[in-house]
Amino acid sequence: MAKGKDVRIPVLLECTACVRNGVNKESMGSSRYITQKNLHNTPNRLELLKFCPYCYKHTIHGEIKE
């Protein structure tokens, strides 16, 4: 039984290490992922460990505003 259609929303995850360090000098950009979250289960900001191709390692990706 569905209670509402606005329960799951799309969110953008951005690499926190790239934002703080300003990324490598030869590659401009930052790693971003798109995922969904359930507002009832996780009302606060989402943070996941994902691979960043600019840092060449797994880093924490935090939720950003769209």
HTML snippet that shows the backbone in 3Dmol.js (N, CA, C, O; Angstrom):
<script src="https://3Dmol.org/build/3Dmol-min.js"></script>
<div id="view" style="width:600px;height:400px;position:relative"></div>
<script>
const pdb = `
ATOM      1  N   MET A   1       0.836  -1.159   0.000  1.00  0.00           N
ATOM      2  CA  MET A   1       0.000   0.000   0.000  1.00  0.00           C
ATOM      3  C   MET A   1       0.894   1.241   0.000  1.00  0.00           C
ATOM      4  O   MET A   1       1.662   1.443   0.941  1.00  0.00           O
ATOM      5  N   ALA A   2       0.809   2.057  -1.020  1.00  0.00           N
ATOM      6  CA  ALA A   2       1.628   3.248  -1.146  1.00  0.00           C
ATOM      7  C   ALA A   2       1.018   4.392  -0.344  1.00  0.00           C
ATOM      8  O   ALA A   2      -0.185   4.642  -0.409  1.00  0.00           O
ATOM      9  N   LYS A   3       1.873   5.084   0.418  1.00  0.00           N
ATOM     10  CA  LYS A   3       1.379   6.186   1.243  1.00  0.00           C
ATOM     11  C   LYS A   3       1.591   7.534   0.583  1.00  0.00           C
ATOM     12  O   LYS A   3       0.875   8.489   0.885  1.00  0.00           O
ATOM     13  N   GLY A   4       2.567   7.629  -0.316  1.00  0.00           N
ATOM     14  CA  GLY A   4       2.821   8.898  -0.980  1.00  0.00           C
ATOM     15  C   GLY A   4       3.910   8.740  -2.011  1.00  0.00           C
ATOM     16  O   GLY A   4       4.734   7.830  -1.919  1.00  0.00           O
ATOM     17  N   LYS A   5       3.917   9.619  -2.989  1.00  0.00           N
ATOM     18  CA  LYS A   5       4.910   9.504  -4.044  1.00  0.00           C
ATOM     19  C   LYS A   5       6.137  10.357  -3.781  1.00  0.00           C
ATOM     20  O   LYS A   5       7.132  10.237  -4.496  1.00  0.00           O
ATOM     21  N   ASP A   6       6.089  11.220  -2.767  1.00  0.00           N
ATOM     22  CA  ASP A   6       7.215  12.087  -2.470  1.00  0.00           C
ATOM     23  C   ASP A   6       8.092  11.546  -1.348  1.00  0.00           C
ATOM     24  O   ASP A   6       8.825  12.308  -0.717  1.00  0.00           O
ATOM     25  N   VAL A   7       8.030  10.261  -1.094  1.00  0.00           N
ATOM     26  CA  VAL A   7       8.829   9.673  -0.020  1.00  0.00           C
ATOM     27  C   VAL A   7      10.275   9.511  -0.468  1.00  0.00           C
ATOM     28  O   VAL A   7      11.189   9.844   0.286  1.00  0.00           O
ATOM     29  N   ARG A   8      10.501   9.009  -1.677  1.00  0.00           N
ATOM     30  CA  ARG A   8      11.857   8.828  -2.191  1.00  0.00           C
ATOM     31  C   ARG A   8      12.192   9.989  -3.136  1.00  0.00           C
ATOM     32  O   ARG A   8      11.476  10.252  -4.102  1.00  0.00           O
ATOM     33  N   ILE A   9      13.292  10.669  -2.832  1.00  0.00           N
ATOM     34  CA  ILE A   9      13.687  11.818  -3.644  1.00  0.00           C
ATOM     35  C   ILE A   9      15.092  11.588  -4.199  1.00  0.00           C
ATOM     36  O   ILE A   9      15.904  10.933  -3.545  1.00  0.00           O
ATOM     37  N   PRO A  10      15.398  12.108  -5.386  1.00  0.00           N
ATOM     38  CA  PRO A  10      16.759  11.999  -5.920  1.00  0.00           C
ATOM     39  C   PRO A  10      17.689  12.996  -5.230  1.00  0.00           C
ATOM     40  O   PRO A  10      17.299  14.129  -4.947  1.00  0.00           O
ATOM     41  N   VAL A  11      18.923  12.563  -4.962  1.00  0.00           N
ATOM     42  CA  VAL A  11      19.919  13.427  -4.329  1.00  0.00           C
ATOM     43  C   VAL A  11      21.232  13.338  -5.095  1.00  0.00           C
ATOM     44  O   VAL A  11      21.513  12.328  -5.741  1.00  0.00           O
ATOM     45  N   LEU A  12      22.033  14.394  -5.023  1.00  0.00           N
ATOM     46  CA  LEU A  12      23.361  14.427  -5.625  1.00  0.00           C
ATOM     47  C   LEU A  12      24.403  14.247  -4.536  1.00  0.00           C
ATOM     48  O   LEU A  12      24.333  14.898  -3.493  1.00  0.00           O
ATOM     49  N   LEU A  13      25.377  13.359  -4.774  1.00  0.00           N
ATOM     50  CA  LEU A  13      26.478  13.148  -3.851  1.00  0.00           C
ATOM     51  C   LEU A  13      27.753  13.673  -4.506  1.00  0.00           C
ATOM     52  O   LEU A  13      28.044  13.340  -5.655  1.00  0.00           O
ATOM     53  N   GLU A  14      28.514  14.494  -3.777  1.00  0.00           N
ATOM     54  CA  GLU A  14      29.739  15.080  -4.319  1.00  0.00           C
ATOM     55  C   GLU A  14      30.909  14.733  -3.409  1.00  0.00           C
ATOM     56  O   GLU A  14      30.758  14.668  -2.189  1.00  0.00           O
ATOM     57  N   CYS A  15      32.077  14.509  -4.007  1.00  0.00           N
ATOM     58  CA  CYS A  15      33.280  14.145  -3.268  1.00  0.00           C
ATOM     59  C   CYS A  15      33.697  15.294  -2.357  1.00  0.00           C
ATOM     60  O   CYS A  15      33.876  16.421  -2.818  1.00  0.00           O
ATOM     61  N   THR A  16      33.851  15.011  -1.068  1.00  0.00           N
ATOM     62  CA  THR A  16      34.244  16.053  -0.126  1.00  0.00           C
ATOM     63  C   THR A  16      35.735  16.336  -0.180  1.00  0.00           C
ATOM     64  O   THR A  16      36.153  17.451   0.130  1.00  0.00           O
ATOM     65  N   ALA A  17      36.550  15.364  -0.563  1.00  0.00           N
ATOM     66  CA  ALA A  17      37.996  15.572  -0.643  1.00  0.00           C
ATOM     67  C   ALA A  17      38.352  16.482  -1.818  1.00  0.00           C
ATOM     68  O   ALA A  17      39.249  17.316  -1.697  1.00  0.00           O
ATOM     69  N   CYS A  18      37.673  16.336  -2.939  1.00  0.00           N
ATOM     70  CA  CYS A  18      37.939  17.185  -4.106  1.00  0.00           C
ATOM     71  C   CYS A  18      37.552  18.633  -3.827  1.00  0.00           C
ATOM     72  O   CYS A  18      38.248  19.557  -4.248  1.00  0.00           O
ATOM     73  N   VAL A  19      36.451  18.828  -3.124  1.00  0.00           N
ATOM     74  CA  VAL A  19      35.980  20.178  -2.831  1.00  0.00           C
ATOM     75  C   VAL A  19      36.958  20.880  -1.895  1.00  0.00           C
ATOM     76  O   VAL A  19      37.260  22.057  -2.087  1.00  0.00           O
ATOM     77  N   ARG A  20      37.455  20.171  -0.887  1.00  0.00           N
ATOM     78  CA  ARG A  20      38.387  20.776   0.073  1.00  0.00           C
ATOM     79  C   ARG A  20      39.756  21.028  -0.535  1.00  0.00           C
ATOM     80  O   ARG A  20      40.347  22.083  -0.306  1.00  0.00           O
ATOM     81  N   ASN A  21      40.270  20.077  -1.309  1.00  0.00           N
ATOM     82  CA  ASN A  21      41.626  20.185  -1.846  1.00  0.00           C
ATOM     83  C   ASN A  21      41.694  20.928  -3.170  1.00  0.00           C
ATOM     84  O   ASN A  21      42.791  21.258  -3.621  1.00  0.00           O
ATOM     85  N   GLY A  22      40.581  21.198  -3.799  1.00  0.00           N
ATOM     86  CA  GLY A  22      40.589  21.892  -5.088  1.00  0.00           C
ATOM     87  C   GLY A  22      40.951  20.993  -6.249  1.00  0.00           C
ATOM     88  O   GLY A  22      41.267  21.500  -7.325  1.00  0.00           O
ATOM     89  N   VAL A  23      40.921  19.693  -6.085  1.00  0.00           N
ATOM     90  CA  VAL A  23      41.183  18.682  -7.115  1.00  0.00           C
ATOM     91  C   VAL A  23      42.619  18.797  -7.628  1.00  0.00           C
ATOM     92  O   VAL A  23      43.306  19.785  -7.371  1.00  0.00           O
ATOM     93  N   ASN A  24      43.048  17.797  -8.338  1.00  0.00           N
ATOM     94  CA  ASN A  24      44.389  17.815  -8.941  1.00  0.00           C
ATOM     95  C   ASN A  24      44.499  18.949  -9.944  1.00  0.00           C
ATOM     96  O   ASN A  24      43.503  19.353 -10.544  1.00  0.00           O
ATOM     97  N   LYS A  25      45.691  19.457 -10.125  1.00  0.00           N
ATOM     98  CA  LYS A  25      45.887  20.593 -11.026  1.00  0.00           C
ATOM     99  C   LYS A  25      45.630  20.232 -12.490  1.00  0.00           C
ATOM    100  O   LYS A  25      45.168  21.074 -13.260  1.00  0.00           O
ATOM    101  N   GLU A  26      45.925  18.990 -12.883  1.00  0.00           N
ATOM    102  CA  GLU A  26      45.768  18.616 -14.290  1.00  0.00           C
ATOM    103  C   GLU A  26      44.332  18.284 -14.657  1.00  0.00           C
ATOM    104  O   GLU A  26      43.988  18.348 -15.837  1.00  0.00           O
ATOM    105  N   SER A  27      43.478  17.934 -13.705  1.00  0.00           N
ATOM    106  CA  SER A  27      42.088  17.594 -14.026  1.00  0.00           C
ATOM    107  C   SER A  27      41.151  18.492 -13.221  1.00  0.00           C
ATOM    108  O   SER A  27      41.138  18.442 -11.991  1.00  0.00           O
ATOM    109  N   MET A  28      40.380  19.299 -13.911  1.00  0.00           N
ATOM    110  CA  MET A  28      39.421  20.164 -13.245  1.00  0.00           C
ATOM    111  C   MET A  28      38.072  19.460 -13.178  1.00  0.00           C
ATOM    112  O   MET A  28      37.571  18.972 -14.191  1.00  0.00           O
ATOM    113  N   GLY A  29      37.492  19.407 -12.001  1.00  0.00           N
ATOM    114  CA  GLY A  29      36.193  18.774 -11.830  1.00  0.00           C
ATOM    115  C   GLY A  29      36.086  18.111 -10.482  1.00  0.00           C
ATOM    116  O   GLY A  29      37.042  18.097  -9.706  1.00  0.00           O
ATOM    117  N   SER A  30      34.929  17.563 -10.207  1.00  0.00           N
ATOM    118  CA  SER A  30      34.730  16.813  -8.977  1.00  0.00           C
ATOM    119  C   SER A  30      33.781  15.659  -9.270  1.00  0.00           C
ATOM    120  O   SER A  30      32.939  15.735 -10.164  1.00  0.00           O
ATOM    121  N   SER A  31      33.936  14.600  -8.502  1.00  0.00           N
ATOM    122  CA  SER A  31      33.149  13.398  -8.713  1.00  0.00           C
ATOM    123  C   SER A  31      31.747  13.585  -8.144  1.00  0.00           C
ATOM    124  O   SER A  31      31.592  14.032  -7.007  1.00  0.00           O
ATOM    125  N   ARG A  32      30.725  13.245  -8.932  1.00  0.00           N
ATOM    126  CA  ARG A  32      29.340  13.339  -8.478  1.00  0.00           C
ATOM    127  C   ARG A  32      28.599  12.060  -8.824  1.00  0.00           C
ATOM    128  O   ARG A  32      28.804  11.474  -9.887  1.00  0.00           O
ATOM    129  N   TYR A  33      27.738  11.639  -7.915  1.00  0.00           N
ATOM    130  CA  TYR A  33      26.873  10.480  -8.104  1.00  0.00           C
ATOM    131  C   TYR A  33      25.434  10.906  -7.872  1.00  0.00           C
ATOM    132  O   TYR A  33      25.177  11.829  -7.099  1.00  0.00           O
ATOM    133  N   ILE A  34      24.493  10.245  -8.533  1.00  0.00           N
ATOM    134  CA  ILE A  34      23.064  10.478  -8.329  1.00  0.00           C
ATOM    135  C   ILE A  34      22.470   9.211  -7.711  1.00  0.00           C
ATOM    136  O   ILE A  34      22.704   8.103  -8.195  1.00  0.00           O
ATOM    137  N   THR A  35      21.708   9.389  -6.649  1.00  0.00           N
ATOM    138  CA  THR A  35      21.056   8.264  -5.989  1.00  0.00           C
ATOM    139  C   THR A  35      19.719   8.748  -5.424  1.00  0.00           C
ATOM    140  O   THR A  35      19.335   9.900  -5.624  1.00  0.00           O
ATOM    141  N   GLN A  36      19.024   7.873  -4.727  1.00  0.00           N
ATOM    142  CA  GLN A  36      17.752   8.223  -4.107  1.00  0.00           C
ATOM    143  C   GLN A  36      17.827   7.939  -2.619  1.00  0.00           C
ATOM    144  O   GLN A  36      18.574   7.065  -2.178  1.00  0.00           O
ATOM    145  N   LYS A  37      17.041   8.691  -1.845  1.00  0.00           N
ATOM    146  CA  LYS A  37      16.956   8.401  -0.425  1.00  0.00           C
ATOM    147  C   LYS A  37      15.508   8.499   0.028  1.00  0.00           C
ATOM    148  O   LYS A  37      14.699   9.205  -0.573  1.00  0.00           O
ATOM    149  N   ASN A  38      15.199   7.783   1.092  1.00  0.00           N
ATOM    150  CA  ASN A  38      13.867   7.782   1.685  1.00  0.00           C
ATOM    151  C   ASN A  38      13.837   8.838   2.782  1.00  0.00           C
ATOM    152  O   ASN A  38      14.612   8.762   3.735  1.00  0.00           O
ATOM    153  N   LEU A  39      12.951   9.819   2.658  1.00  0.00           N
ATOM    154  CA  LEU A  39      12.891  10.907   3.628  1.00  0.00           C
ATOM    155  C   LEU A  39      12.435  10.456   5.008  1.00  0.00           C
ATOM    156  O   LEU A  39      12.821  11.059   6.009  1.00  0.00           O
ATOM    157  N   HIS A  40      11.616   9.401   5.082  1.00  0.00           N
ATOM    158  CA  HIS A  40      11.143   8.922   6.378  1.00  0.00           C
ATOM    159  C   HIS A  40      12.263   8.228   7.153  1.00  0.00           C
ATOM    160  O   HIS A  40      12.346   8.368   8.373  1.00  0.00           O
ATOM    161  N   ASN A  41      13.120   7.484   6.461  1.00  0.00           N
ATOM    162  CA  ASN A  41      14.186   6.736   7.132  1.00  0.00           C
ATOM    163  C   ASN A  41      15.432   7.579   7.375  1.00  0.00           C
ATOM    164  O   ASN A  41      16.082   7.416   8.408  1.00  0.00           O
ATOM    165  N   THR A  42      15.787   8.483   6.448  1.00  0.00           N
ATOM    166  CA  THR A  42      16.991   9.301   6.576  1.00  0.00           C
ATOM    167  C   THR A  42      16.655  10.765   6.341  1.00  0.00           C
ATOM    168  O   THR A  42      16.832  11.260   5.228  1.00  0.00           O
ATOM    169  N   PRO A  43      16.175  11.470   7.359  1.00  0.00           N
ATOM    170  CA  PRO A  43      15.818  12.880   7.171  1.00  0.00           C
ATOM    171  C   PRO A  43      17.035  13.803   7.081  1.00  0.00           C
ATOM    172  O   PRO A  43      16.942  14.884   6.499  1.00  0.00           O
ATOM    173  N   ASN A  44      18.182  13.391   7.652  1.00  0.00           N
ATOM    174  CA  ASN A  44      19.371  14.237   7.595  1.00  0.00           C
ATOM    175  C   ASN A  44      20.182  13.966   6.327  1.00  0.00           C
ATOM    176  O   ASN A  44      19.813  13.109   5.524  1.00  0.00           O
ATOM    177  N   ARG A  45      21.280  14.691   6.149  1.00  0.00           N
ATOM    178  CA  ARG A  45      22.084  14.570   4.925  1.00  0.00           C
ATOM    179  C   ARG A  45      22.753  13.207   4.834  1.00  0.00           C
ATOM    180  O   ARG A  45      23.173  12.629   5.836  1.00  0.00           O
ATOM    181  N   LEU A  46      22.840  12.710   3.605  1.00  0.00           N
ATOM    182  CA  LEU A  46      23.379  11.388   3.333  1.00  0.00           C
ATOM    183  C   LEU A  46      24.870  11.479   3.025  1.00  0.00           C
ATOM    184  O   LEU A  46      25.293  12.383   2.305  1.00  0.00           O
ATOM    185  N   GLU A  47      25.677  10.551   3.561  1.00  0.00           N
ATOM    186  CA  GLU A  47      27.103  10.460   3.260  1.00  0.00           C
ATOM    187  C   GLU A  47      27.438   9.001   2.980  1.00  0.00           C
ATOM    188  O   GLU A  47      27.158   8.122   3.794  1.00  0.00           O
ATOM    189  N   LEU A  48      28.042   8.753   1.818  1.00  0.00           N
ATOM    190  CA  LEU A  48      28.410   7.396   1.423  1.00  0.00           C
ATOM    191  C   LEU A  48      29.858   7.352   0.991  1.00  0.00           C
ATOM    192  O   LEU A  48      30.404   8.355   0.531  1.00  0.00           O
ATOM    193  N   LEU A  49      30.487   6.191   1.137  1.00  0.00           N
ATOM    194  CA  LEU A  49      31.855   5.981   0.695  1.00  0.00           C
ATOM    195  C   LEU A  49      31.816   5.490  -0.745  1.00  0.00           C
ATOM    196  O   LEU A  49      31.373   4.372  -1.008  1.00  0.00           O
ATOM    197  N   LYS A  50      32.284   6.331  -1.695  1.00  0.00           N
ATOM    198  CA  LYS A  50      32.254   6.004  -3.122  1.00  0.00           C
ATOM    199  C   LYS A  50      33.633   6.231  -3.713  1.00  0.00           C
ATOM    200  O   LYS A  50      34.475   6.889  -3.102  1.00  0.00           O
ATOM    201  N   PHE A  51      33.868   5.682  -4.913  1.00  0.00           N
ATOM    202  CA  PHE A  51      35.148   5.869  -5.592  1.00  0.00           C
ATOM    203  C   PHE A  51      35.160   7.193  -6.341  1.00  0.00           C
ATOM    204  O   PHE A  51      34.210   7.519  -7.052  1.00  0.00           O
ATOM    205  N   CYS A  52      36.235   7.952  -6.181  1.00  0.00           N
ATOM    206  CA  CYS A  52      36.408   9.223  -6.883  1.00  0.00           C
ATOM    207  C   CYS A  52      37.494   9.049  -7.947  1.00  0.00           C
ATOM    208  O   CYS A  52      38.639   8.756  -7.603  1.00  0.00           O
ATOM    209  N   PRO A  53      37.163   9.221  -9.235  1.00  0.00           N
ATOM    210  CA  PRO A  53      38.167   9.053 -10.283  1.00  0.00           C
ATOM    211  C   PRO A  53      39.210  10.166 -10.306  1.00  0.00           C
ATOM    212  O   PRO A  53      40.276   9.991 -10.895  1.00  0.00           O
ATOM    213  N   TYR A  54      38.928  11.295  -9.684  1.00  0.00           N
ATOM    214  CA  TYR A  54      39.896  12.392  -9.651  1.00  0.00           C
ATOM    215  C   TYR A  54      40.909  12.218  -8.526  1.00  0.00           C
ATOM    216  O   TYR A  54      42.071  12.594  -8.681  1.00  0.00           O
ATOM    217  N   CYS A  55      40.487  11.656  -7.399  1.00  0.00           N
ATOM    218  CA  CYS A  55      41.398  11.390  -6.272  1.00  0.00           C
ATOM    219  C   CYS A  55      42.061  10.015  -6.400  1.00  0.00           C
ATOM    220  O   CYS A  55      43.069   9.754  -5.743  1.00  0.00           O
ATOM    221  N   TYR A  56      41.510   9.139  -7.233  1.00  0.00           N
ATOM    222  CA  TYR A  56      41.976   7.761  -7.427  1.00  0.00           C
ATOM    223  C   TYR A  56      41.901   6.941  -6.144  1.00  0.00           C
ATOM    224  O   TYR A  56      42.775   6.114  -5.886  1.00  0.00           O
ATOM    225  N   LYS A  57      40.849   7.167  -5.325  1.00  0.00           N
ATOM    226  CA  LYS A  57      40.640   6.373  -4.124  1.00  0.00           C
ATOM    227  C   LYS A  57      39.193   6.510  -3.675  1.00  0.00           C
ATOM    228  O   LYS A  57      38.443   7.331  -4.204  1.00  0.00           O
ATOM    229  N   HIS A  58      38.809   5.697  -2.692  1.00  0.00           N
ATOM    230  CA  HIS A  58      37.461   5.779  -2.128  1.00  0.00           C
ATOM    231  C   HIS A  58      37.434   6.912  -1.107  1.00  0.00           C
ATOM    232  O   HIS A  58      38.255   6.946  -0.190  1.00  0.00           O
ATOM    233  N   THR A  59      36.490   7.837  -1.265  1.00  0.00           N
ATOM    234  CA  THR A  59      36.345   8.970  -0.361  1.00  0.00           C
ATOM    235  C   THR A  59      34.883   9.120   0.042  1.00  0.00           C
ATOM    236  O   THR A  59      34.000   8.472  -0.519  1.00  0.00           O
ATOM    237  N   ILE A  60      34.646   9.979   1.017  1.00  0.00           N
ATOM    238  CA  ILE A  60      33.280  10.245   1.464  1.00  0.00           C
ATOM    239  C   ILE A  60      32.622  11.224   0.499  1.00  0.00           C
ATOM    240  O   ILE A  60      33.159  12.295   0.218  1.00  0.00           O
ATOM    241  N   HIS A  61      31.462  10.841   0.003  1.00  0.00           N
ATOM    242  CA  HIS A  61      30.659  11.690  -0.868  1.00  0.00           C
ATOM    243  C   HIS A  61      29.446  12.145  -0.069  1.00  0.00           C
ATOM    244  O   HIS A  61      28.680  11.315   0.421  1.00  0.00           O
ATOM    245  N   GLY A  62      29.267  13.451   0.066  1.00  0.00           N
ATOM    246  CA  GLY A  62      28.170  13.998   0.842  1.00  0.00           C
ATOM    247  C   GLY A  62      27.074  14.572  -0.044  1.00  0.00           C
ATOM    248  O   GLY A  62      27.310  14.931  -1.198  1.00  0.00           O
ATOM    249  N   GLU A  63      25.891  14.650   0.508  1.00  0.00           N
ATOM    250  CA  GLU A  63      24.730  15.168  -0.226  1.00  0.00           C
ATOM    251  C   GLU A  63      24.862  16.679  -0.398  1.00  0.00           C
ATOM    252  O   GLU A  63      25.241  17.388   0.534  1.00  0.00           O
ATOM    253  N   ILE A  64      24.542  17.166  -1.606  1.00  0.00           N
ATOM    254  CA  ILE A  64      24.565  18.597  -1.888  1.00  0.00           C
ATOM    255  C   ILE A  64      23.196  19.030  -2.381  1.00  0.00           C
ATOM    256  O   ILE A  64      22.373  18.198  -2.763  1.00  0.00           O
ATOM    257  N   LYS A  65      22.954  20.340  -2.372  1.00  0.00           N
ATOM    258  CA  LYS A  65      21.701  20.858  -2.898  1.00  0.00           C
ATOM    259  C   LYS A  65      21.742  20.833  -4.413  1.00  0.00           C
ATOM    260  O   LYS A  65      22.805  21.000  -5.010  1.00  0.00           O
ATOM    261  N   GLU A  66      20.593  20.625  -5.039  1.00  0.00           N
ATOM    262  CA  GLU A  66      20.527  20.547  -6.496  1.00  0.00           C
ATOM    263  C   GLU A  66      20.444  21.917  -7.110  1.00  0.00           C
ATOM    264  O   GLU A  66      20.381  22.042  -8.333  1.00  0.00           O
TER     265      GLU A  66
END
`;
const viewer = $3Dmol.createViewer("view");
viewer.addModel(pdb, "pdb");
viewer.setStyle({}, {cartoon: {color: "spectrum"}});
viewer.zoomTo();
viewer.render();
</script>
